[in-house]
Structures are given as C-alpha cells and as structure tokens.
C-alpha cells in the first residue's frame, strides 16, 4: 500500500503512477479523498499495488520518496497487512 498526503495539482496521479510503473509494479486499486480548502495537506491518495518478487524494492522506495518530495507530498509505503491493521479497514 502506498499512501500520499498533500496538496492536489494537475499531473499528481500521473507522476506517482509513472514512478510505480517504471518498476513493473501494477496498481490494482486507487482511492482518492480530496479535502482541499484551508487544509490541502489532508488530501489522501491510496494506491494498492502488486510488486513483482524480482523488484529492487530499495530502489523502488527511493524513487517513490523522491517523486513524492518533488510533488510536496508525504508518502507512506507499507505492506497491506500493516496498513489494514493501522487503519482498521
């Protein structure tokens, strides 16, 4: 599970999705909650992904963090079980 929080802008989903796709990772579900207004940092995007076993996970995570930083986003990368436990889905 990849979660981003931060201000909305054109191309946001495209930029994050492109970074994900460069590693052959598939987005299986995408959810967006846009709060906007006075607190744009409350906008949340949740990407559920399938990561191939042979993916260089360190490089993948590094690129995602760099992409998020360039978009002024906070990012969290977690195993689905951890995400669901923390968020009680």
C-alpha positions, -999 to 999 in steps of 0.1 A, spaced: 0 0 0 13 34 -10 -3 64 6 4 100 -3 -9 131 15 -6 167 3 -18 194 -20 -36 184 -52 -23 195 -86 -25 186 -122 -4 155 -131 -2 143 -95 -16 108 -101 3 106 -135 37 114 -118 32 89 -90 18 62 -113 47 67 -137 72 61 -109 53 30 -99 51 17 -135 89 21 -141 94 -8 -118 68 -31 -134 45 -26 -104 8 -28 -111 -18 -5 -94 -47 -27 -85 -68 -1 -67 -67 36 -63 -87 57 -39 -87 95 -35 -100 117 -8 -97 154 -16 -104 177 13 -89 208 -3 -99 242 12 -79 255 41 -61 222 47 -49 209 13 -24 186 32 -54 164 41 -58 152 5 -51 115 5 -43 91 -23 -41 54 -16 -25 31 -42 -29 -6 -37 -2 -23 -57 12 -57 -67 50 -57 -66 68 -84 -86 91 -106 -65 122 -96 -85 116 -58 -80 145 -39 -65 125 -27 -35 151 -4 -21 154 15 -55 116 14 -59 110 30 -25 138 56 -31 123 67 -64 88 69 -48 102 91 -20 120 114 -45 88 117 -66 67 125 -35 92 151 -24 92 168 -58 54 170 -55 54 182 -19 37 150 -7 42 129 24 44 93 14 40 60 33 48 26 19 35 -4 39 26 -40 35 -12 -44 31 -15 -62 65 2 -34 83 -19 -8 65 -51 -26 73 -42 -31 110 -33 6 115 -63 19 95 -88 -8 106 -102 -14 71 
